[in-house]
Amino acid sequence: MSPITLTPGAREALSGDEVVFFDWHVTGLCCADAGEFSVRPLRRSRLPRRARRLGETGLVYAHPTAWVHLAELPVTIDCRPLWRWRRFTTDLPPDAGLRCCLGRPIYGPI
C-alpha cells in the first residue's frame, strides 16, 4: 500500500463520515492521460464507485487514474483552515500531473 500520511490537522478537519479524495482532472485534448490532481474532503456515501483506497488508514481514496500515479508515492496531506472553509493540500509539486503524463519522476529533478 501507498505510504500516505495525514497530518493531525488533516485528521481533525475530517468529520466522522468523510475521507480525503484525490481527483483527476483531464487537461489534455490529445492524450487521455494528460491531467492534474486535486484533493478534497468527501463523504463516504458520495465516493465514486471506481474510487480506490490509498494507504492503510482507510481515510484516503483516489480516482483510478490518480491512483495509478500515487500508489507507490509517499504523500503527506495537510489541511489549512481558511475562515470556515477547509483547504486540503499535499506535498506534491504543483506540476505533478504533468510530470506523470510525461513519464518523469514526481519527486526529484525533471
C-alpha positions as CSV (number, residue, x, y, z in Angstrom):
1,M,0.0,0.0,0.0
2,S,1.0,3.6,-0.6
3,P,2.7,5.5,2.3
4,I,0.1,8.2,2.7
5,T,0.4,10.4,5.8
6,L,-2.3,12.6,7.2
7,T,-1.2,15.4,9.5
8,P,-3.0,15.9,12.7
9,G,-4.6,19.0,11.2
10,A,-6.0,17.0,8.3
11,R,-7.3,14.2,10.6
12,E,-9.1,16.8,12.8
13,A,-10.6,18.6,9.8
14,L,-12.4,15.4,8.6
15,S,-15.7,14.7,10.2
16,G,-16.7,11.1,11.1
17,D,-18.1,10.2,7.7
18,E,-15.6,12.0,5.5
19,V,-12.5,10.8,3.6
20,V,-9.9,12.6,1.5
21,F,-10.3,12.1,-2.2
22,F,-7.7,12.6,-4.9
23,D,-9.5,13.5,-8.1
24,W,-8.0,13.5,-11.6
25,H,-9.0,16.3,-14.0
26,V,-8.3,15.7,-17.7
27,T,-6.5,18.7,-19.1
28,G,-5.2,17.4,-22.4
29,L,-7.1,17.1,-25.7
30,C,-4.7,14.8,-27.5
31,C,-3.8,12.4,-24.6
32,A,-6.3,10.7,-22.3
33,D,-3.7,10.6,-19.5
34,A,-2.9,14.4,-19.5
35,G,-4.3,15.8,-16.3
36,E,-3.9,17.2,-12.9
37,F,-4.6,16.2,-9.3
38,S,-6.9,17.8,-6.8
39,V,-7.6,16.8,-3.2
40,R,-10.8,17.4,-1.3
41,P,-12.9,16.0,1.5
42,L,-15.8,13.8,0.5
43,R,-18.5,11.9,2.4
44,R,-18.0,8.1,2.1
45,S,-21.5,7.9,0.7
46,R,-20.5,10.2,-2.2
47,L,-17.4,8.4,-3.2
48,P,-17.4,7.3,-6.9
49,R,-17.8,3.6,-7.3
50,R,-14.5,3.3,-9.0
51,A,-12.6,5.1,-6.2
52,R,-9.6,3.1,-5.0
53,R,-8.2,3.2,-1.5
54,L,-4.7,4.7,-0.9
55,G,-2.8,3.9,2.2
56,E,-3.7,1.7,5.1
57,T,-5.8,4.2,7.2
58,G,-8.9,3.9,5.0
59,L,-9.2,7.7,5.1
60,V,-7.7,8.4,1.6
61,Y,-9.2,7.4,-1.8
62,A,-8.3,8.2,-5.4
63,H,-9.8,8.3,-8.8
64,P,-8.4,5.3,-10.7
65,T,-6.2,7.4,-13.0
66,A,-4.8,9.3,-10.0
67,W,-4.3,6.0,-8.1
68,V,-2.0,4.7,-10.8
69,H,0.3,7.6,-10.3
70,L,0.1,7.8,-6.5
71,A,0.0,4.1,-5.5
72,E,3.8,3.9,-4.6
73,L,4.5,7.5,-3.7
74,P,5.0,8.9,-0.2
75,V,2.4,11.7,0.1
76,T,1.7,13.9,3.1
77,I,-1.8,15.6,3.3
78,D,-2.4,18.6,5.4
79,C,-5.4,20.9,6.0
80,R,-5.2,24.6,6.3
81,P,-8.5,26.2,7.6
82,L,-9.4,29.4,5.9
83,W,-12.1,31.0,7.9
84,R,-14.9,28.5,7.7
85,W,-13.5,26.6,4.7
86,R,-11.1,23.8,4.7
87,R,-8.3,23.7,2.2
88,F,-6.6,20.3,1.9
89,T,-3.1,20.4,0.4
90,T,-0.3,17.8,-0.4
91,D,3.4,17.9,-0.6
92,L,3.2,17.0,-4.3
93,P,4.9,19.5,-6.6
94,P,2.4,21.8,-8.5
95,D,3.2,20.2,-11.8
96,A,2.9,16.6,-10.5
97,G,0.2,15.7,-13.1
98,L,2.2,17.0,-16.0
99,R,5.3,15.0,-14.7
100,C,3.2,11.9,-14.6
101,C,1.9,12.4,-18.1
102,L,5.5,12.9,-19.4
103,G,6.8,9.8,-17.6
104,R,9.0,11.9,-15.3
105,P,9.6,11.3,-11.6
106,I,7.2,13.3,-9.4
107,Y,9.9,13.9,-6.8
108,G,13.4,15.0,-7.7
109,P,14.8,16.7,-10.8
110,I,12.9,16.7,-14.1
